[in-house]
C-alpha cells in the first residue's frame, strides 16, 4: 500500500513551516538561499511538499538551531533522509 502523503506533494508551505516551528516567510527565505534544491515543488502556483521533504525541513531547522548554516543543514538532513544531496529531486 502506498501512502499518498509520503511521496506526493500534498503539504503547503504554511503547514510545513508550522510543523518546523518557523514562519512561512522564514521558510521561503531558506528556500531562496538554496534549500529549494532539496525540497518543495511548485504546482498550480503553490509551493507543495511531500512528507519526506517536510521531514528534511524540520530536521534542517533543528540543525540550524545548533549552529549549522541553513545550507549545510539542508544538505545534511537531505542526506540523512536518503536522498543524494548533490541531486535535485525530480
MMTF fields as JSON, N, C-alpha, C and O atoms, coordinates in Angstrom:
{
  "mmtfVersion": "1.0.0",
  "mmtfProducer": "UNKNOWN",
  "numBonds": 359,
  "numAtoms": 360,
  "numGroups": 90,
  "numChains": 1,
  "numModels": 1,
  "chainsPerModel": [1],
  "groupsPerChain": [90],
  "chainIdList": ["A"],
  "bondAtomList": [4, 2, 8, 6, 12, 10, 16, 14, 20, 18, 24, 22, 28, 26, 32, 30, 36, 34, 40, 38, 44, 42, 48, 46, 52, 50, 56, 54, 60, 58, 64, 62, 68, 66, 72, 70, 76, 74, 80, 78, 84, 82, 88, 86, 92, 90, 96, 94, 100, 98, 104, 102, 108, 106, 112, 110, 116, 114, 120, 118, 124, 122, 128, 126, 132, 130, 136, 134, 140, 138, 144, 142, 148, 146, 152, 150, 156, 154, 160, 158, 164, 162, 168, 166, 172, 170, 176, 174, 180, 178, 184, 182, 188, 186, 192, 190, 196, 194, 200, 198, 204, 202, 208, 206, 212, 210, 216, 214, 220, 218, 224, 222, 228, 226, 232, 230, 236, 234, 240, 238, 244, 242, 248, 246, 252, 250, 256, 254, 260, 258, 264, 262, 268, 266, 272, 270, 276, 274, 280, 278, 284, 282, 288, 286, 292, 290, 296, 294, 300, 298, 304, 302, 308, 306, 312, 310, 316, 314, 320, 318, 324, 322, 328, 326, 332, 330, 336, 334, 340, 338, 344, 342, 348, 346, 352, 350, 356, 354],
  "bondOrderList": [1, 1, 1, 1, 1, 1, 1, 1, 1, 1, 1, 1, 1, 1, 1, 1, 1, 1, 1, 1, 1, 1, 1, 1, 1, 1, 1, 1, 1, 1, 1, 1, 1, 1, 1, 1, 1, 1, 1, 1, 1, 1, 1, 1, 1, 1, 1, 1, 1, 1, 1, 1, 1, 1, 1, 1, 1, 1, 1, 1, 1, 1, 1, 1, 1, 1, 1, 1, 1, 1, 1, 1, 1, 1, 1, 1, 1, 1, 1, 1, 1, 1, 1, 1, 1, 1, 1, 1, 1],
  "groupList": [{"groupName": "UNK", "atomNameList": ["N", "CA", "C", "O"], "elementList": ["N", "C", "C", "O"], "formalChargeList": [0, 0, 0, 0], "bondAtomList": [1, 0, 2, 1, 3, 2], "bondOrderList": [1, 1, 2], "singleLetterCode": "X", "chemCompType": "L-PEPTIDE LINKING"}],
  "groupTypeList": [0, 0, 0, 0, 0, 0, 0, 0, 0, 0, 0, 0, 0, 0, 0, 0, 0, 0, 0, 0, 0, 0, 0, 0, 0, 0, 0, 0, 0, 0, 0, 0, 0, 0, 0, 0, 0, 0, 0, 0, 0, 0, 0, 0, 0, 0, 0, 0, 0, 0, 0, 0, 0, 0, 0, 0, 0, 0, 0, 0, 0, 0, 0, 0, 0, 0, 0, 0, 0, 0, 0, 0, 0, 0, 0, 0, 0, 0, 0, 0, 0, 0, 0, 0, 0, 0, 0, 0, 0, 0],
  "groupIdList": [1, 2, 3, 4, 5, 6, 7, 8, 9, 10, 11, 12, 13, 14, 15, 16, 17, 18, 19, 20, 21, 22, 23, 24, 25, 26, 27, 28, 29, 30, 31, 32, 33, 34, 35, 36, 37, 38, 39, 40, 41, 42, 43, 44, 45, 46, 47, 48, 49, 50, 51, 52, 53, 54, 55, 56, 57, 58, 59, 60, 61, 62, 63, 64, 65, 66, 67, 68, 69, 70, 71, 72, 73, 74, 75, 76, 77, 78, 79, 80, 81, 82, 83, 84, 85, 86, 87, 88, 89, 90],
  "secStructList": [7, 7, 7, 2, 2, 2, 2, 1, 7, 7, 3, 3, 2, 2, 2, 2, 2, 2, 2, 2, 6, 1, 7, 2, 2, 2, 2, 2, 2, 2, 2, 2, 6, 6, 4, 4, 4, 6, 1, 7, 3, 3, 3, 6, 6, 3, 3, 3, 3, 7, 2, 2, 2, 2, 2, 2, 2, 2, 2, 2, 2, 2, 2, 2, 2, 6, 6, 7, 7, 2, 2, 2, 2, 2, 2, 2, 2, 2, 2, 2, 6, 6, 1, 7, 6, 6, 1, 7, 7, 7],
  "xCoordList": [0.837, 0.0, 0.882, 1.821, 0.59, 1.369, 0.591, -0.518, 1.17, 0.525, 0.795, 1.948, -0.254, -0.153, 0.73, 1.546, 0.582, 1.273, 2.778, 3.497, 3.28, 4.717, 5.494, 6.538, 5.004, 5.755, 5.128, 5.784, 3.895, 3.233, 3.187, 2.962, 3.398, 3.375, 1.95, 1.155, 1.643, 0.3, 0.304, -0.759, 1.464, 1.541, 1.936, 2.846, 1.253, 1.558, 2.755, 3.165, 3.303, 4.438, 4.046, 4.847, 2.833, 2.366, 2.313, 2.713, 1.828, 1.753, 3.138, 3.374, 4.053, 5.408, 6.119, 6.812, 5.951, 6.571, 6.037, 6.799, 4.752, 4.153, 4.726, 5.052, 4.853, 5.422, 6.883, 7.345, 7.61, 9.027, 9.236, 10.347, 8.179, 8.298, 8.843, 9.403, 8.684, 9.124, 7.955, 6.92, 8.129, 7.079, 7.198, 8.243, 6.118, 6.156, 7.164, 7.845, 7.261, 8.241, 9.661, 10.49, 9.949, 11.29, 11.585, 12.699, 10.601, 10.777, 11.089, 11.973, 10.368, 10.604, 11.985, 12.611, 12.457, 13.818, 14.834, 15.787, 14.639, 15.543, 15.549, 16.602, 14.388, 14.292, 15.013, 15.611, 14.967, 15.68, 17.18, 17.947, 17.612, 19.046, 19.644, 20.814, 18.866, 19.424, 18.787, 19.087, 17.92, 17.295, 16.287, 15.89, 15.871, 14.887, 15.447, 14.686, 16.766, 17.349, 16.988, 17.07, 16.587, 16.317, 14.838, 14.427, 14.035, 12.622, 11.733, 12.184, 10.472, 9.457, 9.259, 10.189, 8.01, 7.649, 6.528, 5.514, 6.709, 5.646, 4.631, 4.972, 3.382, 2.312, 1.082, 0.529, 0.665, -0.517, -0.351, -1.313, 0.869, 1.121, 1.323, 1.499, 1.303, 1.501, 2.747, 3.121, 3.381, 4.556, 4.095, 3.53, 4.33, 3.881, 5.059, 6.092, 4.879, 5.931, 5.39, 4.213, 6.256, 5.915, 6.214, 6.817, 5.797, 6.104, 7.613, 8.155, 8.289, 9.748, 10.411, 11.338, 9.944, 10.519, 10.206, 11.029, 9.028, 8.688, 9.647, 10.073, 9.986, 10.962, 12.315, 12.968, 12.733, 14.004, 13.992, 14.978, 12.89, 12.784, 12.862, 13.609, 12.104, 12.1, 13.486, 13.95, 14.15, 15.491, 16.492, 17.347, 16.396, 17.312, 17.128, 18.107, 15.897, 15.638, 16.22, 16.802, 16.064, 16.632, 18.158, 18.765, 18.781, 20.241, 20.728, 21.769, 19.981, 20.393, 20.325, 21.058, 19.454, 19.374, 20.628, 20.928, 21.363, 22.593, 23.845, 24.943, 23.69, 24.851, 25.199, 26.114, 24.513, 24.77, 24.219, 23.171, 24.929, 24.34, 23.157, 23.107, 22.207, 20.991, 21.3, 20.66, 22.277, 22.656, 23.238, 22.869, 24.138, 24.724, 23.667, 23.689, 22.75, 21.693, 20.796, 20.445, 20.421, 19.59, 20.359, 19.794, 21.628, 22.453, 22.54, 22.345, 22.828, 22.954, 21.617, 21.557, 20.559, 19.26, 18.731, 18.037, 19.042, 18.642, 19.373, 18.783, 20.645, 21.41, 20.915, 20.867, 20.545, 20.013, 18.694, 18.386, 17.931, 16.633, 16.763, 15.758, 17.977, 18.176, 18.233, 18.222, 18.293, 18.414, 19.864, 20.65, 20.215, 21.546, 21.572, 20.852, 22.379, 22.395, 22.866, 22.599, 23.561, 24.05, 23.041, 23.309, 21.912, 20.93, 19.605, 19.112, 19.046, 17.728, 16.672, 16.818, 15.594, 14.537, 13.806, 13.709, 13.312, 12.599, 11.219, 10.481],
  "yCoordList": [-1.181, 0.0, 1.245, 1.344, 2.165, 3.403, 4.546, 4.863, 5.16, 6.295, 7.549, 7.884, 8.229, 9.372, 10.486, 11.055, 10.798, 11.953, 11.768, 12.755, 10.534, 10.325, 10.747, 11.388, 10.4, 10.652, 11.69, 12.157, 12.047, 13.023, 14.374, 14.427, 15.464, 16.794, 17.206, 17.577, 17.136, 17.472, 18.493, 18.986, 18.815, 19.758, 21.141, 21.269, 22.169, 23.542, 24.065, 23.487, 25.16, 25.794, 26.231, 26.124, 26.715, 27.147, 25.97, 26.11, 24.819, 23.643, 23.154, 22.825, 23.106, 22.636, 23.598, 23.164, 24.887, 25.878, 25.761, 25.878, 25.535, 25.37, 24.156, 24.231, 23.044, 21.827, 22.051, 21.54, 22.81, 23.071, 24.12, 24.281, 24.827, 25.834, 27.167, 27.93, 27.454, 28.727, 29.346, 28.708, 30.571, 31.221, 30.814, 30.342, 31.005, 30.698, 31.595, 31.152, 32.851, 33.766, 33.274, 33.35, 32.774, 32.257, 31.04, 30.898, 30.163, 29.007, 29.448, 28.892, 30.439, 30.927, 31.586, 31.511, 32.225, 32.783, 31.654, 31.758, 30.577, 29.428, 28.866, 28.494, 28.803, 28.255, 29.135, 28.619, 30.447, 31.326, 31.282, 31.645, 30.846, 30.733, 29.426, 29.146, 28.63, 27.421, 26.137, 25.083, 26.178, 24.95, 24.388, 23.229, 25.197, 24.722, 23.598, 22.918, 23.386, 22.254, 20.936, 19.876, 20.996, 19.789, 19.532, 18.377, 20.573, 20.402, 21.335, 22.338, 20.979, 21.846, 21.635, 21.32, 21.82, 21.689, 22.668, 22.68, 23.484, 24.407, 23.679, 23.041, 23.789, 23.11, 24.006, 24.294, 24.438, 25.292, 26.618, 27.149, 27.162, 28.438, 28.336, 29.354, 27.125, 26.92, 26.079, 25.267, 26.277, 25.504, 24.355, 24.579, 23.125, 21.945, 21.05, 21.045, 20.296, 19.432, 18.03, 17.857, 17.033, 15.671, 15.541, 16.435, 14.442, 14.199, 14.049, 14.501, 13.416, 13.288, 14.657, 14.907, 15.54, 16.889, 17.686, 18.486, 17.478, 18.149, 17.708, 18.518, 16.42, 15.913, 16.587, 16.956, 16.747, 17.411, 18.836, 19.282, 19.549, 20.933, 20.966, 21.767, 20.111, 20.092, 19.778, 20.43, 18.791, 18.42, 19.541, 19.821, 20.179, 21.275, 22.458, 23.078, 22.768, 23.865, 23.521, 24.38, 22.259, 21.841, 21.923, 22.367, 21.502, 21.576, 23.02, 23.335, 23.895, 25.3, 25.95, 26.898, 25.445, 25.963, 25.612, 26.253, 24.587, 24.18, 24.686, 24.198, 25.664, 26.325, 25.991, 26.599, 25.054, 24.768, 25.901, 26.467, 26.23, 27.178, 26.483, 25.254, 27.257, 26.642, 25.775, 24.744, 26.185, 25.367, 24.026, 22.979, 24.058, 22.825, 21.948, 20.724, 22.583, 21.832, 21.121, 19.959, 21.796, 21.146, 20.045, 18.999, 20.274, 19.256, 18.001, 16.888, 18.181, 17.054, 16.352, 15.123, 17.098, 16.469, 15.761, 14.751, 16.266, 15.585, 14.256, 13.259, 14.241, 13.001, 11.994, 10.798, 12.458, 11.572, 10.965, 9.817, 11.728, 11.263, 10.274, 9.721, 10.037, 9.029, 9.569, 8.792, 10.873, 11.472, 11.777, 12.015, 11.771, 12.199, 13.718, 14.414, 14.23, 15.658, 16.494, 17.695, 15.888, 16.632, 16.665, 17.248, 16.06, 15.945, 16.553, 16.297, 17.344, 17.919, 16.837, 15.968, 16.885, 15.894, 16.096, 17.215, 15.028, 15.093, 15.66, 15.787],
  "zCoordList": [0.0, 0.0, 0.0, 0.791, -0.86, -0.967, -0.343, -0.776, 0.669, 1.312, 0.492, 0.217, 0.109, -0.794, -0.221, -0.947, 1.041, 1.6, 1.747, 1.901, 1.703, 1.881, 0.647, 0.767, -0.536, -1.76, -2.691, -3.621, -2.456, -3.313, -2.604, -1.395, -3.339, -2.711, -2.346, -3.21, -1.055, -0.588, 0.559, 0.936, 1.114, 2.226, 1.716, 0.897, 2.199, 1.786, 2.562, 3.569, 2.079, 2.755, 4.164, 5.093, 4.324, 5.645, 6.618, 7.774, 6.17, 7.031, 7.428, 8.59, 6.469, 6.751, 7.701, 8.621, 7.482, 8.362, 9.783, 10.743, 9.923, 11.251, 11.961, 13.146, 11.261, 11.852, 12.232, 13.252, 11.417, 11.679, 12.771, 13.276, 13.13, 14.185, 13.706, 14.494, 12.418, 11.855, 11.097, 10.902, 10.683, 9.907, 8.44, 7.992, 7.713, 6.283, 5.57, 4.646, 5.994, 5.396, 5.615, 4.708, 6.803, 7.087, 6.216, 5.711, 6.033, 5.161, 3.74, 3.089, 3.266, 1.902, 1.778, 0.72, 2.842, 2.838, 2.717, 1.945, 3.475, 3.379, 1.966, 1.447, 1.347, 0.001, -1.011, -1.955, -0.835, -1.762, -1.537, -2.429, -0.366, -0.076, -0.568, -0.307, -1.272, -1.852, -1.405, -1.966, -0.42, 0.061, -0.934, -0.823, -1.905, -2.884, -3.747, -4.436, -3.723, -4.446, -3.764, -4.383, -2.49, -1.725, -1.491, -1.374, -1.419, -1.062, -1.864, -2.417, -1.912, -2.5, -3.986, -4.728, -4.395, -5.798, -6.081, -5.383, -7.1, -7.471, -8.331, -9.327, -7.924, -8.636, -8.616, -7.555, -9.78, -9.856, -9.136, -8.582, -9.139, -8.477, -6.981, -6.311, -6.442, -4.999, -4.772, -5.618, -3.632, -3.251, -2.371, -1.3, -2.816, -2.089, -1.719, -2.389, -0.641, -0.108, 0.141, 0.459, -0.006, 0.408, 1.899, 2.493, 2.499, 3.911, 4.111, 5.119, 3.153, 3.241, 3.226, 3.996, 2.357, 2.283, 3.543, 3.987, 4.121, 5.381, 6.48, 7.303, 6.49, 7.455, 7.273, 8.249, 6.021, 5.728, 6.273, 6.86, 6.085, 6.574, 8.095, 8.658, 8.764, 10.228, 10.766, 11.701, 10.19, 10.637, 10.364, 11.204, 9.208, 8.878, 9.825, 10.24, 10.164, 11.11, 12.48, 13.143, 12.906, 14.194, 14.174, 15.149, 13.076, 12.973, 12.953, 13.53, 12.293, 12.242, 13.624, 13.903, 14.479, 15.85, 16.651, 17.658, 16.194, 16.866, 16.17, 16.436, 15.276, 14.718, 13.287, 12.73, 12.668, 11.26, 10.403, 10.711, 9.327, 8.38, 7.735, 7.688, 7.238, 6.7, 5.481, 5.277, 4.67, 3.514, 3.962, 3.431, 4.93, 5.453, 6.114, 5.984, 6.818, 7.497, 6.491, 6.695, 5.414, 4.4, 3.679, 3.358, 3.427, 2.774, 3.644, 3.155, 4.915, 5.829, 6.037, 5.992, 6.261, 6.512, 5.277, 5.395, 4.114, 2.883, 2.75, 2.334, 3.1, 3.069, 4.087, 3.8, 5.273, 6.307, 5.847, 6.166, 5.111, 4.628, 3.482, 3.036, 2.993, 1.972, 0.566, -0.389, 0.406, -0.914, -1.198, -0.28, -2.45, -2.865, -2.732, -3.448, -1.836, -1.548, -2.723, -2.765, -3.681, -4.837, -5.973, -7.024, -5.778, -6.855, -6.433, -5.335, -7.297, -7.025, -7.209, -8.068, -6.398, -6.56, -7.894, -8.398, -8.437, -9.726, -9.559, -10.536]
}
